[in-house]
Amino acid sequence: MFDVATLLLVIAMALTLVRAVRGPTPYDRILAVNVHGTMTVLLIALAGFLTGRPDFLDLSLTYALLNFVGTLAALKFFKFGHLGEE
């Protein structure tokens, strides 16, 4: 059952990469990259569960925080053209 979940998750990740490349607007691309990052968090957590290593959960939470901050930075850059004061 977990093998099927992993396979479906990888297929969904591939589809989000297609949307990230072919997105009609930059905001669609940012959203696709954010969704891809969220699915990566799920994949890391699932891999940790399947291998019996609970420390992978810490890695996935750290990656989730980085994904969130990176998405906010990208959105701010596209809205204002810079990340801070020039």
Secondary structure, DSSP 8 states (H G I E B T S, - for coil): -HHHHHHHHHHHHHHHHHHHHH-SSHHHHHHHHHHHHHHHHHHHHHHHHHHT-THHHHHHHHHHHHHHHHHHHHHHHHHHSSSS--
